[in-house]
Structures are given as C-alpha cells and as structure tokens.
Amino acid sequence: MAGCRGSLCCCCRWCCCCGERETRTPEELTILGETQEEEDEILPRKDYESLDYDRCINDPYLEVLETMDNKKGRRYEAVKWMMVFAIGVCTGLVGLFVDFFVRLFTQLKFGVVQASVEECSQKGCLALSLLELLGFNLTFVFFASLLVLIEPVAAGSGIPEIKCYLNGVKVPGIVRLRTLLCKVFGVLFSVAGGLFVGKEGPMIHSGAVVGAGLPQFQSLSLRKIQFNFPYFRSDRDKRDFVSAGAAAGVAAAFGAPIGGTLFSLEEGSSFWNQGLTWKVLFCSMSATFTLNFFRSGIQFGSWGSFQLPGLLNFGEFKCSDSDKKCHLWTAMDLGFFVVMGVVGGLLGATFNCLNKRLAKYRMRNVHPKPKLVRVLESLLVSLVTTVVVFVASMVLGECRQMSSASQVGNDSFALQEYVTFSSTFPRKSRLSEVTSDEVNSSIKTFFCPNETYNDMATLFFNSQESGILQLFHQDSTFSPITLALFFVLYFVLACWTYGISVPSGLFVPSLLCGAAFGRLVANVLKSYIGLGHIYSGTFALIGAAAFLGGVVRMSISLTVILIESTSEITYGLPIMVTLMVAKWTGDFFNKGIYDIHVGLRGVPLLEWETEVEMDKLRASDIMEPNLTYVYPHTRIQSLVSILRTTVHHAFPVVTENRGNEKEFMKGNQLISNNIKYKKCSILTRAGEQRRRSQSMKSYPSSELRNVCDEHVTSEDPGEKEDLLQQMLERRILEGTRVAGAVRAPAVQRCVWPRGPRCRQGPCAEPEQSCELPSGASSRSLLTRG
C-alpha cells in the first residue's frame, strides 16, 4: 500500500486486497468516442456546480432533530401540502395570463391583416397587407428577444435545464423570479409574433420556477422583500417543489394532471418517492382546475362549469352521423399506425439531427458575437417565416368546396374563436349540439369563389391550436399537395426556429406538423386505395403522436397526455403502439431533442441507464488522483483558505497512520456545510434555522470534526453500473486509503462519448492523462466538486 504505480488495492473495514493494475489501451478508453463526429470535440464545455440533495448529518443537525416531535412533524407536512396547492394555483394563473394575451394579440393581428387582405385582393395592393403582418410579427419578436437578452436562460423551452436541475446539476439562474417574468412575457410575444413555437414547453419551465420560488417567500431579484418563513430552505426540499411545479405546467398546458405527474416522473425527476407522487398529482390537479375555472368563466361567462381544462385540447373525436361506414379505428388500422410510427421516428430523428447542426452553428458563429446579433437572427427568422406564410397562403393554396355549415360567418375571426371553442367543448346550454361541421366556419376564403375556401390559408392564417383542430375535425378534405407543402414548410421553419433567442416550445409545432402528415396519409388511403372506413381525424392524431414521439422520445407520459387531451380512452392502444415504435426508431439514430441540447450545453447529466461499453471501465480509469484533503483537527480558518484557493465543492476528511499513509476517511466536508457553520446557523430537514452563539466564540479556531458528515457508506468500487447508481444516490466511498475521486463529468464522458478521454488509472503519467474540468462542476463519490 506504499504506492499505487505497480498495483491497485481495494480495502474494506477488515482487509485489503491488492493486485496488479490493469492498464487499458487508448483504444479501449476511447471506444465510445469513435462513433462521434470530429466536430463534437471542439464544442466548449461549461463547468456546473452540483446541488446538495443530501441531508447534512452532523452534530448541530442531530441536536435540532432531537427537538422534533410528532406535532411539529405534522405541522411541517401540512405546510408542505399547502405549498403544493399554492404552486398549482399559481401555475394555473400563469397559464391563464399567457393564454389570454396570446389570444388577444393574435386576434388583433389576424383581424387587421385579414380585413386588409379582403380589401386589397381586388385592388392589387397585397403588399400593404404583407407589410402590416410584418410589422406585427417583427415587433412582437423584437420584444421577445429583448427579454431573452435580460435573462438568457429564458430562451428555449427550459425543459432540458429543468431536467438537469432535477438531476442535481445547478444551472445558474434557471429558477429565478426574473427568469419567470422574462419567460412568461417572452413566450406570449414569440407565439403572437407568428413564430412556429408553442407555449406549452415554457409553461413547464414557468411551473418549475413557481415551485422553486413560492415556498421560499423571498427572491434574489427582490432582495428587499423578505419574510421570516423558516421552512423549505434546502436544495432537497426545493427539488420536490420543482418536480411538482413542472408537472403542474404540463397539466395546465394540456389539461392532463395524470400525464403531468408521469412526465415529471419519466422525463424530469431523478429522485422520487411515494409521498412525492401524491403531492405532485395534487399540484397538477390544482393547476388544471384553476385554469379550467377561470377560462370557462371568461370564455363563456359560466363560472364553475369547468369546460376548458387546458391551453391545448383536441376536442371530441366522432364520425359523422351520415357516414355509416366510418369507425374511429379498427384492428386493421394498427398496421398503418405501426408504419406511421416508423416514419414518425425517422422524421423526428431527421428533425433532431438538423436542429443539432443548427445549434452547433449558433454556438460557434452567433453566441460569441455581440448580443445584438442574436436579436437580428430572431428578426430574420420572423421575417422569413412571415413572408413564407403569406406567400404560401396566397399562391400555393387550392380552392376546396365548403360544407353547408361553413358558408356563414367564415370571415369573422371572433366567430372563428367562438366556433373553435364551442366545437371542442360543447355544453348542454345554448352552445350544445355544436358538431364538427361548424369548425368549417373558421376557414379562409382568400382568392376563392363563393362556396369554396383556401385550404393553405386555412392552415397558415389561424393560430396553431386552430390549425390542429382543423386537421383533426375538418370534414372537408385538404388537398394532398397542400398537406405535403404545408408539412415541408412547417418542418423546415420549425427546425430553424427552435434554438433562437426567444422563449419557445416544441410540442405544438410538432403536433401540427405531425397532424398534417397523418391527414396526408388518410387522404391517400381513402382516395387512392379505397379504404372508405378511415376516419381522417384519427390518422391526424396518430401522425401528430408519431412525429412528436420521434422528436422528444417520451412514451408513457406522452401517451397519457394525448389520451387525456382527447378524452377518448379507446385511443390508448394505437397511441401507445405508435409512440413506442417512433421512439425505438428514433433512438436507433440519435437521442431526443432535449437530451441533444443537454449534451450541447456540456451538462454532466447522469442517466439511470448506462452504456454497454461502460462495463469495460473501472473507477480507477476515470478518477482524479490529485485530491485536496483535510484532517478532523483542521481549523475552520485553514479551511477558508483552502476554499479560496481551490474550486472543489467538497473535500475528503482523512487521518494518518504510523506510516504517514492517509487512511480511514472520516467523512465528507461540503462547502455548503462550512458556509452554514460560518454563518452560525444550521438548516435542518424541517427547515428550522437555529442560531448557535457558542459557534461564534470558537470560530475560526473550531475544529472541522464538529461539522463533517460521518455517516458515510462503505461500498466496493466495482463495475460502472454500480458506480453510477451510487453517484445518483449520493453515496460516499469509505476505504483505508484515499486513492482518488470520481467525478460526474468523468463518468459522463464515458456515457457521452465527447470531449477529452478518460484517465488511464490513478497514477497515469502526465502525457497519458487528460485535463478534467474544474471541480466546481460535478458530483462524485468522494468529492462532489
């Protein structure tokens, strides 16, 4: 045990076993990197700190814990349930605010432009209508970009960042009040500005920020406003509230509380328990019914009717009474659904690949430049999108025959919104008996003779939600050429848009793009193959599910979300089969869009599942041997000096034997523990803050042994899947000799084959080793720095 150059020793509490260290060739250590493109190596990686999801088990904590009784425990639990309810209500109100102003701005824009088009179509002055549309869209997008300049982390959907936060990675500014304000106002401007983005993804981020900030009763953005609220100050408590807030965002967006709970479980949270499940579901229900209550009252003037459960709802799927051969779906259709799932997975993989290349280009050529360049890029995307939408609507559309119910009031935008809602959520009062035929009243008749409509303008010159409903419930057919052109244009522009400096979501654009694909398949099967029993709305729904599943790669939660949005349980099997096939097909080529953007940001995200190649590696291959360690008798004053000269987040506490060998790790000293000790306060599980006056008297001469965590676990540093599990559970290895520290970026480099290669053992020569990122970016077994 005198050295490690010739052998490697693994020790437990009773004995040590030493053996020859197995040297691995560079080919073995870089086997994963061979499958990556060369350009991946030049992408910058950023250092991230970790969140402290462990309980600080030390003497002050135990003293406070001894004062806890059943009464205090029940009070603490009751306060937590009240906070969960408040998070759901606030998230629902945020969704109500965004939806109200998006509809207001959209109605204003389309009302003015549509009136101008109708007047100018006969006078040849359509250029004026285009300028009006450009004026609205560029103004809205400019405001959205300015808000992102104020808080850059507000760009995008925020789902990758929230996923990293729940995994234990601290993303700077992700859950601040300023981020919430920029996100909310930015997304309503970007959606109203005509960009191919959705507001559902940002709703998830907004709910997570509400969950992180509301129980704190204070904000870094409003430092002067503080409340003496002693609960929920730890990262561990905040993590659970962020999970609940993210689920509430999904529930408010789709009216799917169960789907929101499963989304938080499947896609977001790395830490879960049974008690958290109930709280998250309760929070999702609170958000859904809050939004439902206010939207129903505002839209219909009937408070308490609960008719509009979410921001996006798909309406009622049913065949026309006159079509006796129609069925929602049959067993024979499952074969078509499987094929659509394969195609959706391929399209999703293509979308992700193109968007990844665009993101790399932005990282190299846009982000390093002045911030004004990002605003100009957003304005360029808005300009091109507006021109394409306007020209395609006026030139590429075909005139289709109207149904009898659609020949009245098709030029009124207000009636369009009224019919969209009433056809989607019929009531048993004056709005009852509204059938899918009345959806035709929202169509556009640009340049078409009487009793006909422009199918391309009907899709482009409506809100995205209205376009989805048109594809789901429009009885009149859309031209296959129109659907194909619409799909291609929307696919390209949506891929280009996702990633610019505006708050943006991807759910609605993916659904609309996939619905056009599904409707195209239905038209081909009905017109050219003669399958008259096919219901076009079902194929549009399956196409939307296939494309969305191919992009985001979610299965369980997305299945439940779509079922809850349709309120049709019979769609469960085809949606599930389609999503599974789309996910398997897409995973064969690349990762989901959110995982891709996590990787591009260089975040050390630790997944539950490990790669097969990781079985060939050991902890000694990736650990960092040069540690900064401290002793139990180290004075706090010395520890402060160490903190100022190092970037580690934690340090192993060791003792020495007679041979001056560092042995028996006493504990793991976290920076956060030292900060709490320096401030003479301990934050316990119950969130109670207790001042210790005796600490100030002894500081800075107090010994470290009083604040270190001695409740460490002893594990054998075996295979990589065990190592990864220990890192996710925040365990600490204890042995008779501290040989090195394994940090999250090192493991993550083996999970993700990017960046520098793994180290060849703890005593590798300098020319054989690699420079790992600074210690502030990781979580590990011996150190989490």
DOLUMSE-449228 format. One record per residue (C-alpha): x, y, z; residue in one letter. Coordinates in steps of 0.001 Angstrom, whole numbers, padded with zeros to 6 digits, always signed. Each point is the difference from the previous one (the first is absolute). Example, Ala and Ser with C-alpha at 12.3 -4.5 7.8 and 13.67 -1.06 7.14 Angstrom:
BEGIN
+012300-004500+007800a/+001370+003440-000660s/
This chain:
BEGIN
+000000+000000+000000m/+003010+002250-000092a/-000692+000936-003570g/-002375-000608-002801c/+002240-000006-003050r/+000340-003739-000130g/-003179-001177+001596s/-003455+001096+000958l/-001451-000753+003447c/-003660-000207+000938c/-000609+000073+003741c/-002987-000544+002241c/-000344+000257+003765r/+001823-003274+000690w/+002547-000658-002745c/+001617+001241-003195c/+000394-001828-003286c/+002746+001188-002331c/+000563-001032-003538g/+001761+001084-003124e/-001604+003020-001526r/-001414-000798-003375e/+001213+002500-002564t/-002507+000824-002681r/+000890+001088-003476t/-001185+003299-001412p/-002118-001940-002471e/-001966-001570+002833e/-000450+003287+001822l/-001116+001865-003128t/-002264-002623-001511i/-003043+002186+000529l/+001617+003058-001548g/+000571-001759-003302e/-003716+000156-000783t/-000147+003789+000273q/+000669+002635-002580e/+003303+001794+000186e/-001687+003360+000404e/-001403-001095+003365d/+003478+000286+001491e/+000265+003749-000499i/-003232+000859+001741l/+000613+001905+003242p/-000988-001601+003267r/-001155+002051+002942k/+000590-000762+003659d/-003056-000429+002172y/-000334-000305+003730e/-002099-002678+001620s/-003010+000388+002226l/+000188-001430+003498d/-002765-002584+000108y/+001563-001794+002995d/-001010+000509+003571r/+002776+001595+002030c/+000368-002527+002820i/+002100+001763+002642n/-000218+000907+003661d/-001999+003233-000404p/-002472-001777-002266y/-000424-002807+002506l/-000564+002523+002770e/-002814+001635-001941v/-001398-003380-001008l/-000284-001007+003642e/-002353+002924+000608t/-002395-001214-002686m/-003162-001746+001138d/-003115-001313-001714n/-001810+003311+000285k/+002764+001919-001736k/+000296-002710-002619g/-003714+000160-000822r/+000133+003778-000189r/+002941-000167-002356y/-001833-002492-002223e/-003161+002128-000001a/+001964+003064-001061v/+001563-002010-002829k/-003441-001026-001296w/-001157+003621+000115m/+003059+001049-001971m/-000691-002674-002600v/-003564+001265-000406f/+001218+003602-000314a/+002509-001017-002672i/-002749-001635-002050g/-002295+003016+000284v/+002743+002457-000945c/+001079-002124-002961t/-003581-000090-001245g/-000231+003782+000294l/+003241+000384-001946v/-001457-002151-002771g/-003186+002068+000028l/+002003+003213-000354f/+002050-001328-002920v/-003022-001433-001807d/-002086+003166+000391f/+002592+002353-001465f/+001075-002405-002741v/-003608-000198-001186r/-000406+003752+000333l/+003087+000817-002069f/-000737-002722-002549t/-003573+001176-000452q/+001184+003575-000473l/+002644-000985-002549k/-002090-002367-002097f/-003036+002268+000161g/+001891+002968-001459v/+001900-002025-002604v/-003024-002008-001108q/-002070+003142-000505a/+002831+001510-002012s/+000333-003117-002158v/-003705-000025-000803e/+000129+003646-001035e/+003226-000237-001953c/-000607-003274-001807s/-002060+001816-002588q/+002206+003110-000180k/+003340-001738-000341g/+001447+001506+003181c/+000945-003163+001874l/+003429+001456+000705a/-001622+002271+002572l/-001542-003021+001740s/+003392-001703+000074l/+001595+003101+001520l/-002683+000113+002684e/+000597-003647+000866l/+003756+000583+000057l/-000447+002996+002264g/-001957-002005+002564f/+002258-003051-000054n/+003330+001831+000047l/-001126+002207+002875t/-001129-002936+002120f/+003135-002041-000724v/+002213+003009+000758f/-001531+000310+003464f/+000439-003739+000591a/+003684+000197-000965s/+000598+002994+002256l/-001382-001930+002959l/+002403-002848-000722v/+002876+002482-000028l/-000995+000963+003533i/-000012-003642+001136e/+001667-002316-002568p/-001091-003166+001801v/-003615+000890-000903a/+000650-001003-003619a/-001389-003253-001325g/-002473-002240+001761s/+001961-000388+003230g/-000738-003724+000199i/+003659-001101-000430p/+001094+002383+002746e/-002731-001127+002397i/+000907-003614-000696k/+003604+000781+000937c/-001104+001840+003137y/-002038-002968+001182l/+002966-002241-000763n/+002100+001982+002458g/+001818+002450-002266v/-000181+003661+000913k/-000790+002027-003116v/+000603+003682+000820p/-003141+002132+000061g/-002347-002753-001129i/-002558+000434+002803v/+000202+003726+000715r/-002918+002416+000034l/+001570+002060-002771r/+000171-003132-002130t/-003705-000636+000588l/-000987+003528-001031l/+002138-000078-003137c/-001303-003463-000852k/-003681+000860+000403v/+000053+003292-001879f/+002461-001303-002562g/-002038-003047-000956v/-003208+001957-000521l/+001870+002390-002311f/+001744-002788-001921s/-003233-001960-000538v/-001964+003122-000922a/+002857+000951-002332g/-000811-002864-002334g/+003075-002110+000725l/-000476-003745-000238f/+000339-000497+003737v/-002346-001105+002761g/-000747+001203+003485k/-000340-003437+001580e/+003732-000624+000516g/+000599+003376+001682p/-002990-000738+002230m/+001958-002937+001443i/+002945+002272+000720h/-002284+002652+001479s/-001622-002532+002314g/+003416-001194+001152a/+001077+003565+000819v/-003211+000556+001951v/+000661-003231+001883g/+003539+001032+000858a/-000777+003556+001064g/-003413+000026+001635l/+000879-002138+003070p/+003075+002180+000614q/-001992+003214+000463f/+002985+001961-001251q/+001829+000681-003234s/+003479+001047-001017l/-001597+002408-002466s/-001912+001694+002836l/+002514-000061+002816r/-001778+002640+002059k/-003206-002041+000206i/+000529-002801+002514q/-002239-002000+002287f/+000955-001893+003115n/-001061-003394-001354f/+002253-002686+001534p/-000998-002966-002170y/+001276-001527-003235f/+003398+001670-000272r/+001991-003014-001133s/+000642-001185-003541d/-001653-003276+000909r/-003347+001637+000780d/+000225+002336-002966k/+000586-002980-002276r/-003357-001543+000915d/-001837+003265-000573f/+001662+000442-003387v/-001220-003484-000967s/-003523+000958+001024a/+000189+003304-001873g/+001210-001648-003207a/-002859-002493+000166a/-002449+002852+000611a/+001316+001716-003127g/-000754-003077-002106v/-003430-000339+001598a/-000850+003638-000708a/+001269-000222-003573a/-001908-003128-001025f/-002669-000385+002659g/+001690-003277+000943a/+000762-000254+003734p/+000872-003691-000117i/+002140+000543-003067g/+001770+002854+001761g/+000808-002241+002944t/+001385-002684-002285l/+001980+002601-001947f/+001715+001160+003168s/+000715-003611+000927l/+001145-001243-003408e/+001780+002967-001530e/+000954+002273+002852g/+000630-001291+003485s/+002968-002177+000907s/-001173-000230+003620f/-003466-001315+000740w/-002007-001509+002817n/-003576-001013+000684q/-000821+003066+002070g/+001201+002278-002770l/-002321-001739-002466t/-003091+001077+001910w/+001233+003561+000389k/+000868+000326-003679v/-003392-001369-001056l/-001781+002365+002383f/+001991+002931-001376c/-000858-000995-003575s/-003688-000258+000837m/+000095+003421+001647s/+001559+001570-003097a/-002455-001677-002373t/-003132+001005+001860f/+001236+003538+000672t/+000584+000580-003698l/-003250-001781-000873n/-002043+002093+002413f/+001221+003381-001206f/+000106-000811-003725r/-003529-001391+000043s/-001279+003050+001822g/+001790+002499-002228i/-000806-001761-003271q/-003621-000943+000603f/-000985+002106+002999g/-000936-003162+001867s/+002130-000111+003129w/+000479-003424+001499g/-000926-001938-003141s/+003517-001452-000605f/-000140-000370-003792q/+003510+001048-001091l/+002490-002199+001881p/+003247+001068-001701g/+001704+002418-002354l/-000049-002634-002744l/-002883-002418-000416n/-000791-002230-002929f/-003774-000078+000239g/-002383-002886-000488e/+000792-002574-002657f/-003095-001487-001591k/-001118-001072-003425c/-002685+001851-001875s/-003508-001351+000471d/-000461-000175-003764s/+003038-002250-000497d/-001053-003477+001115k/+003261-001643-001129k/+002214+002234+002104c/+001772-001333+003100h/+002453+001835+002219l/+002467-002829-000544w/-000005-003730-000632t/+002413-002846+000661a/+001138+000147-003619m/+001067+003609+000509d/+002627-001044+002560l/+002274-001079-002840g/-000190+003466-001517f/+000646+001525+003422f/+003189-002052+000399v/+001245+001181-003386v/-000872+003577+000923m/+001959-000467+003225g/+003063-001087-001966v/-000319+002960-002356v/-000593+002337+002939g/+003142-001291+001696g/+002026+000566-003170l/-001403+003494-000434l/+000661+000777+003655g/+003582-001241-000253a/+000492+002165-003085t/-001460+002997+001812f/+002322-000542+002967n/+003049-000467-002197c/-000638+003213-001935l/-000778+001961+003151n/+003195-001278+001627k/+002059+001271-002910r/-001746+003356+000176l/+000671+000174+003733a/+003703-000699-000567k/+000126+002708-002626y/-001597+002478+002398r/+002443-000944+002759m/+002969+000720-002249r/-001177+002925-002093n/-002884+001751+001774v/+000434-000309+003766h/+003634+001226+000148p/-000982+003198-001800k/-001726+003033+001588p/-003444-000630+001392k/-001577+002152-002690l/+000841-002734-002512v/-002382-002366+001815r/-002785+002551-000287v/+000706+000424-003698l/-000104-003767-000488e/-003418-000178+001667s/-001262+002841-002176l/+001350-001747-003105l/-001839-003205+000894v/-003181+001997+000598s/+000383+001821-003316l/+000488-003184-002015v/-002817-001805+001830t/-002448+002847-000597t/+000815+000279-003694v/-000250-003768-000517v/-003336-000199+001823v/-001464+002926-001930f/+001214-001065-003428v/-000947-003657+000525a/-003491+000977+001131s/-000553+002235-003011m/+001687-002081-002689v/+000311-003685+000932l/-003467-000659+001381g/-002799-001761-001848e/-003674+000905+000035c/-002035-002783+001614r/-003741-000396+000223q/-001586+001170+003243m/-002498-001987+001983s/-003402+001567+000542s/+000735+000904+003605a/+003103+001957-000903s/-001536+002494-002414q/-001023+002436+002720v/+002335+002182+001963g/+003287-001361-001290n/+001518+003467-000210d/-000419+000855+003659s/+002983-000725+002203f/-002098+000390+003124a/-002398-002622-001294l/+002966-002185-000829q/+001175+000047+003601e/-003538-000507+001250y/-000613-002977-002258v/+003380-001534+000794t/-000739-000023+003702f/-003619-000953-000302s/+000670-002864-002379s/+002752-001269+002224t/-001915+000214+003281f/-003750-000144-000667p/-002322+000853+002871r/-003562-000995+000736k/-001178+003636-000175s/-000163+002400-002912r/+003331-001367-001288l/-001205-003604-000172s/-000316-002055-003152e/+003044+001677-001538v/+001401-002596-002407t/+003284-000256-001815s/-001623+001572-003074d/+000041+003348+001765e/+003776-000105+000162v/-000191+000862-003704n/-001197+003489+000933s/+003591+000906+000910s/+001384-000630-003476i/+001473+002640-002320k/-001322+000825-003475t/+002956+001971-001380f/-000241+000246-003825f/-002593-002757-000211c/-003489+000305-001531p/-003183-000344+001976n/-000632-003218+001929e/+003698-000912-000137t/+002908+000617+002354y/+003800+000262-000162n/+001363-003090+001728d/+003584+001295+000394m/-001147+003315+001477a/-002299-001894+002357t/+003031-001734+001491l/+002427+002928-000012f/-002279+002948+000789f/-001276-001436+003263n/+001554-000538+003372s/+001891-003269+000329q/-002667-001429+002303e/-002677+000808-002575s/+002107-001615-002707g/+000227-003201+002039i/-003768-000029+000478l/-000495+000539-003727q/+002073-003085-000771l/-001711-002035+002709f/-003628+000958-000620h/-000380+001631-003424q/-002437-002082-002041d/+000989+001589-003283s/+003175-001405-001469t/+003357+001703-000347f/+001864-000476-003241s/+002842-002554+000270p/+002307+002483-001719i/-000966+002683+002515t/+000617-002338+002925l/+003383-001064-001388a/+001110+003591-000610l/-001269+001085+003402f/+001884-002838+001688f/+003287+000790-001755v/-000200+003742+000647l/-001017-000454+003613y/+002654-002653+000603f/+002822+002187-001307v/-001108+003222+001685l/-000729-001674+003352a/+003437-001652-000040c/+001647+003331-000782w/-001980+001844+002651t/+000658-002310+002949y/+003184+001269+001580g/-000150+003717-000783i/+000073+002509+002838s/-003701+000030+000834v/-002054-002063+002460p/-001370-002852-002063s/-001616-003382+000319g/-000017-002957-002352l/-003137-001936+000913f/-002552+001903-002100v/+002187+000381-003123p/+000752-003728+000116s/-003677-000844+000439l/-001058+002239-002879l/+002726-001300-002284c/-000828-003600+000861g/-003744+000596-000386a/+000588+001184-003571a/+002008-003160-000648f/-002756-002197+001441g/-002717+001786-001924r/+002029-000478-003182l/+000209-003746+000661v/-003763-000150+000585a/-000736+001840-003248n/+002245-002345-001961v/-001589-003112+001528l/-003525+001254-000606k/+000482+001457-003471s/+002486-002379-001622y/-000423-003299+001864i/-003720+000207+000634g/-000099-000505+003771l/-003233+001864+000601g/-000317-000964+003673h/+002996+002126+001002i/-000652+002962+002294y/+002411+002756-001002s/+000069+001530+003479g/+001388-003207+001500t/+002824-000173-002517f/+000766+003675+000599a/+000223-000723+003741l/+002234-003034-000530i/+002215+001991-002353g/+000325+002739+002608a/+000924-002579+002643a/+002510-001702-002318a/+001855+003183-000883f/-000035+001388+003541l/+001205-003341+001360g/+002763-000103-002589g/+001210+003433+001108v/-000258-000101+003805v/+000216-003823+000522r/-002491-000226+002846m/-002278-003004+000280s/-002032-000501+003181i/-000674+003611+000919s/-000672+001094-003577l/-002482-002843-000465t/-001989+001075+003038v/+000216+003687-000959i/-001468-000667-003442l/-002726-002259+001393i/-001007+002622+002557e/+000029+002707-002673s/-002342-001994-002235t/-002216-001331+002826s/-000192-003213-002030e/+001339-003045+001836i/-000390-002206-003086t/+002949+001829-001531y/+002284-001368+002711g/+001271-003040-001901l/+000728+001651-003378p/+001661+003012+001632i/+002171-002212+002207m/+001040-002261-002877v/+000784+002966-002230t/+002082+001772+002640l/+001971-003130+000854m/+000825-000689-003643v/+000913+003648-000610a/+002274+000034+003047k/+001766-003234-000927w/+000505+001176-003565t/+001322+003399+001005g/+002286-001387+002715d/+001723-002100-002641f/+001389+003199-001557f/+000340+002616+002735n/-001368+001225+003318k/-003064+002060+000726g/+000072+003725-000609i/+000251+000873+003700y/+002857-002420+000639d/+001814+001373-003036i/-000151+003546+001326h/+001103-001188+003440v/+003057-001535-001624g/+000750+003110-002038l/+000018+002050+003200r/+002544-002368+001525g/-002100-000716+003069v/+001201-003085+001964p/-003411-001643+000045l/+000032-003528+001425l/-002574-002323-001518e/-001312-003080+001756w/+000968-002315-002818e/+003663-000448-000917t/+001629-000845-003293e/+001198-003550-000619v/+003581+001201-000511e/+000102+001298+003580m/+000293-003587+001237d/+003562+000027-001329k/+001064+002911+002210l/+000830+000221+003678r/-000057+002851+002460a/+003792+000247-000243s/-000314+000799-003706d/-001928+003191+000513i/+000800+001214+003508m/+002120+003024+000814e/+002917-000879+002313p/+001147+003468+001029n/-002372+000819+002834l/-000077+002810+002504t/-000759-001672+003313y/-000330+001279+003552v/+000322-001472+003484y/-002517-000146+002839p/+002137+002405+002014h/+000241+002555-002825t/-001047+003442+001174r/-002816+001795-001730i/+002367+002862-000723q/+002200-002349-002020s/-003020-001413-001767l/-001027+003473-001133v/+003450+000447-001542s/-000389-003319-001810i/-003373+001055-001356l/+001497+003178-001407r/+002781-001815-001840t/-001913-002996-001392t/-003107-000550-002068v/-001130-003260+001591h/-003466-000194+001454h/+000895-002547+002695a/+003060-001525+001643f/+000698-003426+001522p/+000855+000064+003703v/+002834-002456+000741v/+002313-001100+002789t/+003577-001313-000125e/+001489-003281+001183n/+003506-000527+001236r/+001347-000341-003491g/-001295+003439-000865n/-002569-001676-002244e/-003340+001721-000316k/-002524-002497+001216e/-003552-000394+001248f/-002041+002776-001443m/-001896+001619+002840k/-002543+001831-002045g/-000728+002351-002839n/+000146+003742+000631q/-002208+002030-002318l/+000491+003664-000699i/-003679+000541+000734s/+000499-001480+003469n/+002896+002342+000678n/-001988+003005-001175i/-002835-000895+002330k/+002479-000485+002822y/+001673+003295-000731k/-003365+001761+000182k/-000714-001750+003297c/-003208-001581-001252s/-001079-003497-000887i/-002806-000673-002468l/-001687-003254+000934t/-002382-002249-001878r/-002904+001909+001486a/+001534+003211-001197g/+000488+001376+003509e/+002840+002436+000461q/+001689-000126+003365r/+002623+002500+001098r/+002934-001344+001924r/+001692+002763+001914s/+002741-002287+001215q/+001170-000444-003579s/+000976+003639-000356m/+002126-000175+003104k/+002089-002837-001353s/+000082+001015-003648y/+002428-000068-001756p/+001943-002290+002327s/-002700-002709+000107s/+000938-003382-001325e/-001471-001465-003121l/-001122-003209+001717r/-003058+001819+001379n/-001522+000729-003393v/+000990-002906-002245c/-002342-002756-001017d/+001133-003239+001638e/-002923-002064-001241h/+001730-001281-003102v/-000700-003282-001697t/+002522-002662-000935s/-000249-001449-003463e/+002272-002036-002192d/+001124+002058-003011p/-001046-002570-002519g/-001587+000246-003400e/-001212+003194-001593k/-003712-000684+000318e/+000462-000276+003784d/+002100+003141-000022l/-002649+001938-001893l/-002703-001172+002374q/+002079+001173+002963q/+000516+003393-001579m/-003708+000427-000580l/-000664-000929+003608e/+002754+002335+001232r/+001947-002699+001800r/+003561+000398+001238i/+002647-002683-000234l/+001950-000738+003165e/+003268-001861-000021g/+003301-000248+001815t/+001712+002092-002636r/-001231+002939-002018v/+001251-000801-003479a/-002014+002546-001942g/-003383+001463-000733a/-002461-000899-002711v/-001896+002986-001292r/-003127+000241-002090a/+001564+001485-003156p/+002427-002929-000178a/-002808-002541+000071v/-002057+002162-002290q/+002812+000004-002552r/-000268-003757-000114c/-003781+000139-000274v/+000217+002750-002589w/+002969-000543-002307p/+001023+003628-000250r/+002877+002079+001198g/+003357-001181+001431p/+000635-003654+000622r/-000061-001863+003283c/+003032-000247+002213r/+002003-003231-000055q/+000057-000799+003667g/+000613+002101+003070p/+003766+000234-000566c/+000081+000675-003710a/+002863+001989-001419e/-000697+003613-000950p/+000198-000726-003693e/-002523-002820+000412q/-002520+001876+002072s/-002569+002558-000939c/-000948+003271+001565e/-003347-000341+001656l/-002218+003053+000489p/+000189+002005+003173s/-001387-001527+003150g/-002909+002396+000283a/-001832-001882-002686s/-000774-003389+001372s/-001388-002408+002493r/+002033-003027+001038s/+000524-002716+002493l/+002913+001397+002005l/-000344+003592-001070t/-002873+001717-001636r/+002037+002781-001444g/
